[in-house]
Amino acid sequence: MTATRILQRDLVFQGRIIKVALERVLLPSERETQLEIVRHPGGAAVVALDEEERVCLLRQFRHAAGGWLWELPAGKIDPGESASVTARRELAEEAGLSAAEWVDLGRMHSSPGVFTEVIELWMARGLTRQAPAHEPDESIEIHWLPMSQALDWCTDGEITDAKTLVGLYRAGAFLASAVALMAEDPGC
C-alpha cells in the first residue's frame, strides 16, 4: 500500500475557499488514525523579471500573519481554471503585468501535514505593464528589486512567505543554470 485510504470524512466547516474535515484514514503502515485536513483548491505564484533582472515583489498586508509580508504575485485557482491561467490572471490583477515568456518552476506543497494546497510556480519575462486590478479586501504595494537583493532577503529572513522563498530560489537556480549553459556554449 502506497497511499492512505480514507475510511470516513466528516465535514466540519465549508467557507468561500476552504473546507475543513476530520478524516479517519488507513495509513500505508496499516495503522488507522484521525487527521484534521484543510482542503484548498491550490494556487499559482509568479516570479516576474523585467529586462534589468529586477523581480516584482508585493508588500501585502496579511491579517493571519499579523502584518505586512513580501510576496510574489499569486492567488488561488478558480473552479475550472488551470494553474497557468491563474498565474497569468494574478500577475495582471496584483502586479499590473502581462508576460510573453513563461517558465514552469514546478510545484510546492504549502503545509502538507494539514493542507491539500499545492502551489504551481512560474517565472515570467517579456513583461508589459498595465493597470493592476486589486480586489477591495487587498492591501498591496508593488515594488521592484534586483533579483540578487530579493535572494539576499530570502537568506536573511526579510522574506518569510514560503511560496515566495521557493519561487525565488528556483528562479535563481534556473537563471544560474542558463548562464552556465551559455558560458559552455556561446552559440546558444
N, C-alpha and C positions, 0 to 999 in steps of 0.2 A: 504494500500500500504506500503510495507516494503523496497523497493529498489527504486533507481532512474530509470527513463526511459529516454533513450537518444532519443531526438527529432530530433537532427541534429548534425552531426560531420563533421567538416572541417579540413582536414589535413593541417597543417601549415609547418611542417618540418618532414623529414624522414632521419635519419642518419644510421650509422652502427649498433647502439644498440637501440636507442630510436626513438619514433615517438611522435611528439607534435601535439595536436589537440585542436581546440576550440569546445566545446561541449555545445549545448543547451539542458538542461535536465529538467525533471519534478521531483522535489524532493518529498519525502514521505509526505510533508506538502501540496502537490498540488501546490506549488509555482514553477514557471519557473525561471531558471537562466542560465547564461552562465559561464562555467568553462574552465580554461586552464588545460589540462591534459597531463602529460608526461607518455606515455606507455612504460613500460620496461619489458623484459621477466622474471625478477626475478633472484634470486641468491641463493647461499648457502655459509655458513661460518662454520668453524670448530674450536672447542676448542680441540687442540691436547695435551694430557697429557702423559708425559713419566712415567717411573716406579718410579721416585723420586717426583712425583706430581709437576713437572715443566711444564709450559704451553709454547707452541711455539707462540711467537708473532713476527710479521713482522714490521719492521720500514720501511715504504714505502713512497716515495715521491709522493704527490698528488698536482698537479698544481691547481686544483679547490679549494683546502683547503689552498693554499699558503705556502706549505712546507711539512715537514715530519710528518707522523702520525703513531701511534701504532695501528696495526690491526691484526685480526685473518686471517689465510689463507682463502681466499674467492674469489668468482667470479660469473659471470653471467651464467645462464642456457642457453646452446646452443640449437638450434632447435632439437626437438625430444629426448632431454635428460631429465632424471628425476633429481630432486634435489639431491638425494643420489649419483647418478653418478657424478654430478657436484662437490659435496663435495669431493669425492674421487680423481677426476681429479685435482682439485685446490690444495688439500693437497699435492699431488705428485709434481705438477708443481711449486708451490710457495714455499713450505717448504721442499721438498725433502723427503716426508714421505708417507708410506702406513700404514694402521691400520688393526688389526684383530678384534677389538671390536668397535661397533658403537652404540651410544645412541642418539635418536631423542630428541632434546631440544625444539622443537616447531618452530613456525613461528613468524615473526615480520614484521610490515609494516614500511618501512624506513621513509616515509613522506607522510601519506595518504591524506593530503589536496591537493596534486598536482600530486604525483607519484602513479602508479599502482604497483610498485615494491614490492614484498613480498620476504623476505629472510628466507630460512629454515636453522635452526641452528642445529648443530650436535656436539657431543663430541666423540672423537676418542681416543682409548687406544690400548695397544699392538702394539706399533709403531716399524716400521722397517725403517731405514734410507736408502736413495738413493740420487742420484744427482738431484737437482732441475732443472727445465727447464723454467727459466724466459723468458718472451717474450721481444723482443728488446726495447719496449717502457716502460718497468717496471724497476724501481729503487728500489730494495728490499734488506734489510738486515735481516737475520734470527737470532732471539735471543731466549734464554730460560730463563724464570723467574720462581721463586717459585710462585705457584698459589696465596698464601697469598699476595705476593708483587703485582701481577697483580691486585688483588682485591683492594689493597690499592691505586694503580694508578687510578682505576675507581673512587674511592671515592674522591681522592684529585685533580682530573682534569687532570692528566697527560695523561690519555686515554680519548679521546673525540669522537671517532668514535662510532656511535650508535650500529651497529651490534656487535662490539667488547664488548661494555658495557653490552648489553643484553645477549650475549653469555656467557661471563664470570660470570655474576651474576646468570644465570640459571644453569651453570655447578657447580658453588659454592653451590647453593641450592641443586642440585642433590647429590653432594658429601656429604654434611652435612646430608641429609636425609638417605643416605646409611650408614653413620657412626652411626647415631642414631638407625637405624633398627638393625644393627649388635650388638650394645650395649644392646638392648632389648632382642635379641635372638642370643646369641653367637653361636648357632648351624647353623646359616645361611651360 
